[in-house]
Amino acid sequence: MLKRILTALFGLPLVFFLIHKGGLVLQGAVFICAMIGLNEIYSAMSKNKLRINVLGYLLSGAYIFILNNFTFKKFIIISSAFIIITLIFLVFDYKKINIIDCIIMLFGFFYVSFLLSFIILVRKQIYGEFFTWLIFISAWGCDTCAYFFGKIFGRKKLIPGLSPKKTVEGAIGGSLGATFLGFIYAFLISYFYKIKHNNFLLACVIICFVGSVLAQLGDLAASAIKRYNNLKDYGKIFPGHGGFLDRFDSVLFTGPVIYIFLYFMQKINILG
C-alpha cells in the first residue's frame, strides 16, 4: 500500500504538468506511454517477439503524429494502408506468422494507442485542460473509492472469475465516490476560473458518473486479457501498481467516453 501511495504522489504532479502544458509535450508523453503499453500487450498476447509487431509501433507513431491536425480522412488513409501492409507482410513472412499474429498486432494498436489518444483529443477541446482531468478523476477516483468502500462494506463478489477482490458494494461506492469528486472538482474550477460553459457542473457530474462505470469495465476487460494469458500483472514499471496497463486500463475507457459525451453535450446545448 505504501508503494502505491508513493507512486501516486510522484505521478500526480507529472500528470498535472503534462495536462497543463498540452500540445507537443502531452503528445510526446502519450506516444511514450503508447509504446510502453504496446510492449506490454504484445508481450502478454504473443509467445515470441514477432517482427510484425513492429508495424503496430509504426502505426501508433504515425497516428499520434497526426493528432495535432487530426482529420477522419487521415485516419482512414493511415488505417487502410497499414491493414494492407499487414496482409502483405503475412504473405512474405507466412512461415513465421499467421493471421492471429496480425490480429493481435492490430488489436494492440486499437486497444492501447487509439484509446489512449483520446487524452490528446479531449485536451484539444474548449476548456480541454479542465475536462481532461475528468478522465483521471473518473478512472483513478473510482478505483480509490471502490477500494475503500470494498474494504469496509464489501460482501458480494462482483465478477470473482476475473477479479476475486472486487465487490458489488465497492463498485457502487467507486461510482458514487468518483461522481462526488467530479462535483467538488467542477465546483472549485467554476469558482476559481469563472468557467463560462453553461451547465459545466452538471456536465462534470454526468461525465464522472458514466466515466466511473466504464472505468470499472475497462479494469475488468484488462483482467480478462490477463486471465486468458495467465498473467498477474502486465509489468513492473509502477511500484505497487504493476505495469502501465495495470494502472491505465481504466483510463483507456474513460478517455473516449468523455470525448463522446463532450461532443453530444455540445450538440444538444448542455454545454454552451
Secondary structure, DSSP 8 states (H G I E B T S, - for coil): -HHHHHHHHHHHHHHHHHHHH-HHHHHHHHHHHHHHHHHHHHHHH-SS--TTHHHHHHHHHHHHHGGGG--HHHHHHHHHHHHHHHHHHHHHTTTT--HHHHHHHHHHIIIIIIHHTHHHHHHTSTTHHHHHHHHHIIIIIHHHHHHHHHHHH--SBS-TTT-TT-BHHHHHHHHHHHHHHHHHHHHHHHHHH---STTHHHHHHHHHHHHHHHHHHHHHHHHHHHHHTT-S-S-SSBTTTBSHHHHHTTHHHHHHHHHHHHHHHHHTTS--
